[in-house]
Amino acid sequence: MSFDEKIATVRIQAATSLDELEKLRVDYLGRNGELTRYLRSIGEMPAGERSAVGAAGNKMRQRIEKSLQEGKKKLQQLAILKEMATISLDITAPADSSDSFGHSHPVLEVIDELVRVFWQMGYTVVDGPEIETEWYNFEALNIFKDHPARDMQDTFYLEGGNLPRTHTSNVQIRYMENHQPPIRIIAPGKVYRNEDEDQRHSWQFQQIEGLVIDRGISVADLKGTLLAMMRGILGEQTDIKLLPNFFPYTEPSVEMHATCPGCKGSGCSMCSGSGWLELGGAGMVHAQVLRNVNIDPEVYTGFAFGFGPERITAIKHGVSDVREFWRPNFNFLEKF
């Protein structure tokens, strides 16, 4: 049995369509193709001839495959050119300005607004790992082994001792390790907590934390910053008040309340009639936290704060259940 490579090559080069080329490929290289049968027949030749004829046959197959590939590429290019000749395209025409491309997620819009507010105040946006060690997530922040926040009811733990971060304070520790004051940063990002979900809580949510370290920083600086932030996001009529609280990484610690945007402080169902909404925690950075990152608390002071953008978004848009923002409910999201 023999195979005429020259005739096969001429037929491949003369093919005028991809369908014709595919038929030739099957005729020559298919399971029962002409070249395939020829290569099988080599096994029936005398042992002394098989090696040389087999090597020549394999090279022949490679050349046929190459011819087929080149023919396919040529025919595809011709098809593209033919299609382009029938298409009328004005590259100088203006882009479609319709609103059919979707819109930003409401929570991400609020994050962007907050980032702009802090950027105008000279803050740098920083990021860090979502999977963290206990040192960066807890111990460097004065949250030791016996602290309630270390309980399994609040934290997910992974094999090997690491954990999904429960706040973005880990970013602050990592930043302070590598930067000396003055420091002025915000750290937005996802955090994870082992919590029962309800209208105000979820096991995964967004958080923004801020940190300022410099000489002479006081509680007055903290309050002025929080006031500017809330007025930038909820309107110039917003006021705030700071109430005592406890966080292991700040001393003194406060919780921030802002006037309810629904009733402007007069009392409504959103604020349970109080006129105020609790929106986050803050305080002066604990001296030990500064020592943990080799910053001298005798020279520098600072403040830190943290709050949830979902909560602010819900208040801003009058949404009663923060879980709605992340459900696959496009009818709900289209409202924004």
Contacts in CASP RR format, 6 or more apart in sequence:
PFRMAT RR
TARGET T0000
AUTHOR 0000-0000-0000
METHOD contacts of the structure
MODEL  1
MSFDEKIATVRIQAATSLDELEKLRVDYLGRNGELTRYLRSIGEMPAGER
SAVGAAGNKMRQRIEKSLQEGKKKLQQLAILKEMATISLDITAPADSSDS
FGHSHPVLEVIDELVRVFWQMGYTVVDGPEIETEWYNFEALNIFKDHPAR
DMQDTFYLEGGNLPRTHTSNVQIRYMENHQPPIRIIAPGKVYRNEDEDQR
HSWQFQQIEGLVIDRGISVADLKGTLLAMMRGILGEQTDIKLLPNFFPYT
EPSVEMHATCPGCKGSGCSMCSGSGWLELGGAGMVHAQVLRNVNIDPEVY
TGFAFGFGPERITAIKHGVSDVREFWRPNFNFLEKF
1 37 0 8 1.000
1 38 0 8 1.000
1 41 0 8 1.000
2 38 0 8 1.000
3 34 0 8 1.000
3 35 0 8 1.000
3 38 0 8 1.000
3 60 0 8 1.000
5 60 0 8 1.000
5 63 0 8 1.000
5 64 0 8 1.000
8 24 0 8 1.000
8 28 0 8 1.000
8 34 0 8 1.000
8 35 0 8 1.000
8 64 0 8 1.000
8 67 0 8 1.000
9 63 0 8 1.000
9 64 0 8 1.000
9 67 0 8 1.000
11 24 0 8 1.000
12 21 0 8 1.000
12 24 0 8 1.000
12 64 0 8 1.000
12 67 0 8 1.000
12 68 0 8 1.000
12 71 0 8 1.000
13 67 0 8 1.000
13 71 0 8 1.000
15 21 0 8 1.000
15 24 0 8 1.000
15 71 0 8 1.000
15 75 0 8 1.000
16 75 0 8 1.000
17 75 0 8 1.000
18 72 0 8 1.000
18 75 0 8 1.000
18 76 0 8 1.000
18 79 0 8 1.000
21 68 0 8 1.000
21 71 0 8 1.000
21 72 0 8 1.000
21 75 0 8 1.000
24 68 0 8 1.000
25 68 0 8 1.000
26 33 0 8 1.000
27 33 0 8 1.000
27 34 0 8 1.000
28 34 0 8 1.000
28 35 0 8 1.000
28 36 0 8 1.000
28 64 0 8 1.000
29 35 0 8 1.000
29 36 0 8 1.000
29 61 0 8 1.000
29 64 0 8 1.000
29 65 0 8 1.000
29 68 0 8 1.000
30 36 0 8 1.000
35 60 0 8 1.000
35 61 0 8 1.000
35 64 0 8 1.000
38 57 0 8 1.000
39 54 0 8 1.000
39 57 0 8 1.000
39 58 0 8 1.000
39 61 0 8 1.000
42 50 0 8 1.000
42 53 0 8 1.000
42 54 0 8 1.000
42 57 0 8 1.000
43 50 0 8 1.000
45 53 0 8 1.000
103 336 0 8 1.000
104 112 0 8 1.000
105 325 0 8 1.000
105 333 0 8 1.000
105 336 0 8 1.000
106 313 0 8 1.000
106 317 0 8 1.000
106 325 0 8 1.000
106 333 0 8 1.000
106 336 0 8 1.000
107 206 0 8 1.000
107 309 0 8 1.000
107 310 0 8 1.000
107 313 0 8 1.000
107 325 0 8 1.000
109 313 0 8 1.000
109 336 0 8 1.000
110 233 0 8 1.000
110 309 0 8 1.000
110 312 0 8 1.000
110 313 0 8 1.000
110 316 0 8 1.000
111 188 0 8 1.000
111 206 0 8 1.000
111 208 0 8 1.000
111 309 0 8 1.000
113 232 0 8 1.000
113 233 0 8 1.000
114 186 0 8 1.000
114 188 0 8 1.000
114 208 0 8 1.000
114 229 0 8 1.000
114 233 0 8 1.000
114 309 0 8 1.000
114 312 0 8 1.000
115 125 0 8 1.000
115 186 0 8 1.000
115 188 0 8 1.000
117 228 0 8 1.000
117 229 0 8 1.000
117 232 0 8 1.000
117 233 0 8 1.000
118 125 0 8 1.000
118 186 0 8 1.000
118 210 0 8 1.000
118 229 0 8 1.000
119 125 0 8 1.000
121 184 0 8 1.000
121 225 0 8 1.000
121 228 0 8 1.000
122 184 0 8 1.000
123 184 0 8 1.000
123 185 0 8 1.000
123 186 0 8 1.000
123 210 0 8 1.000
124 184 0 8 1.000
124 185 0 8 1.000
124 186 0 8 1.000
125 185 0 8 1.000
125 186 0 8 1.000
125 187 0 8 1.000
125 188 0 8 1.000
126 171 0 8 1.000
126 175 0 8 1.000
126 185 0 8 1.000
126 186 0 8 1.000
126 187 0 8 1.000
127 171 0 8 1.000
127 187 0 8 1.000
127 189 0 8 1.000
128 168 0 8 1.000
128 170 0 8 1.000
128 171 0 8 1.000
128 174 0 8 1.000
128 187 0 8 1.000
129 165 0 8 1.000
129 170 0 8 1.000
130 164 0 8 1.000
130 165 0 8 1.000
130 189 0 8 1.000
130 190 0 8 1.000
130 192 0 8 1.000
131 158 0 8 1.000
131 162 0 8 1.000
131 163 0 8 1.000
131 164 0 8 1.000
131 165 0 8 1.000
132 162 0 8 1.000
132 163 0 8 1.000
132 164 0 8 1.000
132 165 0 8 1.000
132 170 0 8 1.000
133 161 0 8 1.000
133 162 0 8 1.000
134 161 0 8 1.000
134 162 0 8 1.000
134 163 0 8 1.000
136 170 0 8 1.000
136 173 0 8 1.000
136 174 0 8 1.000
137 143 0 8 1.000
137 163 0 8 1.000
137 165 0 8 1.000
137 166 0 8 1.000
137 167 0 8 1.000
137 169 0 8 1.000
137 170 0 8 1.000
138 144 0 8 1.000
138 147 0 8 1.000
138 149 0 8 1.000
138 150 0 8 1.000
140 173 0 8 1.000
140 289 0 8 1.000
140 292 0 8 1.000
140 293 0 8 1.000
141 169 0 8 1.000
141 173 0 8 1.000
141 248 0 8 1.000
141 249 0 8 1.000
141 289 0 8 1.000
142 248 0 8 1.000
142 249 0 8 1.000
142 286 0 8 1.000
142 288 0 8 1.000
142 289 0 8 1.000
143 149 0 8 1.000
143 150 0 8 1.000
143 248 0 8 1.000
143 249 0 8 1.000
144 150 0 8 1.000
147 248 0 8 1.000
148 154 0 8 1.000
149 155 0 8 1.000
149 166 0 8 1.000
149 248 0 8 1.000
152 194 0 8 1.000
153 194 0 8 1.000
154 166 0 8 1.000
154 193 0 8 1.000
154 194 0 8 1.000
154 195 0 8 1.000
155 163 0 8 1.000
155 166 0 8 1.000
155 193 0 8 1.000
155 194 0 8 1.000
156 163 0 8 1.000
156 164 0 8 1.000
156 192 0 8 1.000
156 193 0 8 1.000
156 194 0 8 1.000
157 163 0 8 1.000
158 164 0 8 1.000
164 191 0 8 1.000
164 192 0 8 1.000
165 191 0 8 1.000
165 192 0 8 1.000
166 191 0 8 1.000
166 192 0 8 1.000
166 193 0 8 1.000
167 191 0 8 1.000
167 207 0 8 1.000
167 209 0 8 1.000
167 306 0 8 1.000
168 187 0 8 1.000
168 188 0 8 1.000
168 189 0 8 1.000
168 191 0 8 1.000
168 207 0 8 1.000
168 208 0 8 1.000
168 209 0 8 1.000
169 187 0 8 1.000
169 209 0 8 1.000
169 249 0 8 1.000
169 304 0 8 1.000
171 185 0 8 1.000
171 187 0 8 1.000
171 209 0 8 1.000
172 185 0 8 1.000
172 187 0 8 1.000
172 209 0 8 1.000
172 210 0 8 1.000
172 211 0 8 1.000
172 304 0 8 1.000
173 289 0 8 1.000
173 292 0 8 1.000
173 293 0 8 1.000
175 183 0 8 1.000
175 185 0 8 1.000
175 187 0 8 1.000
175 211 0 8 1.000
176 183 0 8 1.000
176 211 0 8 1.000
176 213 0 8 1.000
176 290 0 8 1.000
176 293 0 8 1.000
176 295 0 8 1.000
177 293 0 8 1.000
177 294 0 8 1.000
180 295 0 8 1.000
181 213 0 8 1.000
181 214 0 8 1.000
181 215 0 8 1.000
181 295 0 8 1.000
181 300 0 8 1.000
182 213 0 8 1.000
182 214 0 8 1.000
182 215 0 8 1.000
183 211 0 8 1.000
183 212 0 8 1.000
183 213 0 8 1.000
183 214 0 8 1.000
184 211 0 8 1.000
184 212 0 8 1.000
184 214 0 8 1.000
185 210 0 8 1.000
185 211 0 8 1.000
186 208 0 8 1.000
186 209 0 8 1.000
186 210 0 8 1.000
186 211 0 8 1.000
187 208 0 8 1.000
187 209 0 8 1.000
187 210 0 8 1.000
187 211 0 8 1.000
188 206 0 8 1.000
188 207 0 8 1.000
188 208 0 8 1.000
188 309 0 8 1.000
189 206 0 8 1.000
189 207 0 8 1.000
189 208 0 8 1.000
190 204 0 8 1.000
190 205 0 8 1.000
190 206 0 8 1.000
190 207 0 8 1.000
191 204 0 8 1.000
191 205 0 8 1.000
191 206 0 8 1.000
191 207 0 8 1.000
192 203 0 8 1.000
192 204 0 8 1.000
193 203 0 8 1.000
193 205 0 8 1.000
194 203 0 8 1.000
195 201 0 8 1.000
195 202 0 8 1.000
195 203 0 8 1.000
197 203 0 8 1.000
197 323 0 8 1.000
199 320 0 8 1.000
199 321 0 8 1.000
199 322 0 8 1.000
199 323 0 8 1.000
200 311 0 8 1.000
200 322 0 8 1.000
201 322 0 8 1.000
202 310 0 8 1.000
202 322 0 8 1.000
202 323 0 8 1.000
202 326 0 8 1.000
204 326 0 8 1.000
205 308 0 8 1.000
205 310 0 8 1.000
205 322 0 8 1.000
206 308 0 8 1.000
206 309 0 8 1.000
206 310 0 8 1.000
207 306 0 8 1.000
207 307 0 8 1.000
207 308 0 8 1.000
207 309 0 8 1.000
208 306 0 8 1.000
208 307 0 8 1.000
208 308 0 8 1.000
208 309 0 8 1.000
209 304 0 8 1.000
209 305 0 8 1.000
209 306 0 8 1.000
210 304 0 8 1.000
210 305 0 8 1.000
210 306 0 8 1.000
211 285 0 8 1.000
211 302 0 8 1.000
211 303 0 8 1.000
211 304 0 8 1.000
212 221 0 8 1.000
212 222 0 8 1.000
212 225 0 8 1.000
212 302 0 8 1.000
212 303 0 8 1.000
212 304 0 8 1.000
213 285 0 8 1.000
213 290 0 8 1.000
213 295 0 8 1.000
213 300 0 8 1.000
213 301 0 8 1.000
213 302 0 8 1.000
214 300 0 8 1.000
214 301 0 8 1.000
214 302 0 8 1.000
215 299 0 8 1.000
215 300 0 8 1.000
215 301 0 8 1.000
216 300 0 8 1.000
216 301 0 8 1.000
217 284 0 8 1.000
217 300 0 8 1.000
217 301 0 8 1.000
217 302 0 8 1.000
217 303 0 8 1.000
218 284 0 8 1.000
218 301 0 8 1.000
219 242 0 8 1.000
219 252 0 8 1.000
219 254 0 8 1.000
219 283 0 8 1.000
219 284 0 8 1.000
219 303 0 8 1.000
221 302 0 8 1.000
221 303 0 8 1.000
222 242 0 8 1.000
222 254 0 8 1.000
222 282 0 8 1.000
222 283 0 8 1.000
222 284 0 8 1.000
222 303 0 8 1.000
222 305 0 8 1.000
223 240 0 8 1.000
223 242 0 8 1.000
225 303 0 8 1.000
225 305 0 8 1.000
226 240 0 8 1.000
226 242 0 8 1.000
226 256 0 8 1.000
226 282 0 8 1.000
226 305 0 8 1.000
227 238 0 8 1.000
227 239 0 8 1.000
227 240 0 8 1.000
230 238 0 8 1.000
230 240 0 8 1.000
230 256 0 8 1.000
230 258 0 8 1.000
230 279 0 8 1.000
231 237 0 8 1.000
231 238 0 8 1.000
232 238 0 8 1.000
233 312 0 8 1.000
233 316 0 8 1.000
234 258 0 8 1.000
234 261 0 8 1.000
234 312 0 8 1.000
234 315 0 8 1.000
234 316 0 8 1.000
235 261 0 8 1.000
237 259 0 8 1.000
237 264 0 8 1.000
238 258 0 8 1.000
238 259 0 8 1.000
238 261 0 8 1.000
239 258 0 8 1.000
239 259 0 8 1.000
240 256 0 8 1.000
240 257 0 8 1.000
240 258 0 8 1.000
240 259 0 8 1.000
241 256 0 8 1.000
241 257 0 8 1.000
241 276 0 8 1.000
242 254 0 8 1.000
242 255 0 8 1.000
242 256 0 8 1.000
242 257 0 8 1.000
242 282 0 8 1.000
243 254 0 8 1.000
243 255 0 8 1.000
243 257 0 8 1.000
244 252 0 8 1.000
244 253 0 8 1.000
244 254 0 8 1.000
245 253 0 8 1.000
245 254 0 8 1.000
245 255 0 8 1.000
245 281 0 8 1.000
246 253 0 8 1.000
247 253 0 8 1.000
247 281 0 8 1.000
247 283 0 8 1.000
248 286 0 8 1.000
249 285 0 8 1.000
249 286 0 8 1.000
249 289 0 8 1.000
249 304 0 8 1.000
250 282 0 8 1.000
250 283 0 8 1.000
250 284 0 8 1.000
250 285 0 8 1.000
250 286 0 8 1.000
250 303 0 8 1.000
250 304 0 8 1.000
251 283 0 8 1.000
251 284 0 8 1.000
251 286 0 8 1.000
251 287 0 8 1.000
252 283 0 8 1.000
252 284 0 8 1.000
253 281 0 8 1.000
253 282 0 8 1.000
253 283 0 8 1.000
254 281 0 8 1.000
254 282 0 8 1.000
254 283 0 8 1.000
255 278 0 8 1.000
255 280 0 8 1.000
255 281 0 8 1.000
255 282 0 8 1.000
256 278 0 8 1.000
256 279 0 8 1.000
256 280 0 8 1.000
256 281 0 8 1.000
256 282 0 8 1.000
256 305 0 8 1.000
256 307 0 8 1.000
257 276 0 8 1.000
257 277 0 8 1.000
257 278 0 8 1.000
257 279 0 8 1.000
258 276 0 8 1.000
258 277 0 8 1.000
258 279 0 8 1.000
259 265 0 8 1.000
259 275 0 8 1.000
259 276 0 8 1.000
259 277 0 8 1.000
260 267 0 8 1.000
260 268 0 8 1.000
260 270 0 8 1.000
260 271 0 8 1.000
260 274 0 8 1.000
260 275 0 8 1.000
260 276 0 8 1.000
260 277 0 8 1.000
260 315 0 8 1.000
261 315 0 8 1.000
261 316 0 8 1.000
262 268 0 8 1.000
262 270 0 8 1.000
262 271 0 8 1.000
262 318 0 8 1.000
263 270 0 8 1.000
263 271 0 8 1.000
263 273 0 8 1.000
263 275 0 8 1.000
265 271 0 8 1.000
265 275 0 8 1.000
265 276 0 8 1.000
266 275 0 8 1.000
267 273 0 8 1.000
267 274 0 8 1.000
267 275 0 8 1.000
268 275 0 8 1.000
270 277 0 8 1.000
270 315 0 8 1.000
270 318 0 8 1.000
271 277 0 8 1.000
277 315 0 8 1.000
279 307 0 8 1.000
279 308 0 8 1.000
279 311 0 8 1.000
279 312 0 8 1.000
279 315 0 8 1.000
280 305 0 8 1.000
280 306 0 8 1.000
280 307 0 8 1.000
280 308 0 8 1.000
281 305 0 8 1.000
281 306 0 8 1.000
281 307 0 8 1.000
282 303 0 8 1.000
282 304 0 8 1.000
282 305 0 8 1.000
282 306 0 8 1.000
283 303 0 8 1.000
283 304 0 8 1.000
283 305 0 8 1.000
284 301 0 8 1.000
284 302 0 8 1.000
284 303 0 8 1.000
285 301 0 8 1.000
285 302 0 8 1.000
285 303 0 8 1.000
285 304 0 8 1.000
287 297 0 8 1.000
290 296 0 8 1.000
290 297 0 8 1.000
290 300 0 8 1.000
291 297 0 8 1.000
310 322 0 8 1.000
310 325 0 8 1.000
311 322 0 8 1.000
313 319 0 8 1.000
313 322 0 8 1.000
313 325 0 8 1.000
314 320 0 8 1.000
314 321 0 8 1.000
314 322 0 8 1.000
314 325 0 8 1.000
317 336 0 8 1.000
319 325 0 8 1.000
324 332 0 8 1.000
325 333 0 8 1.000
END
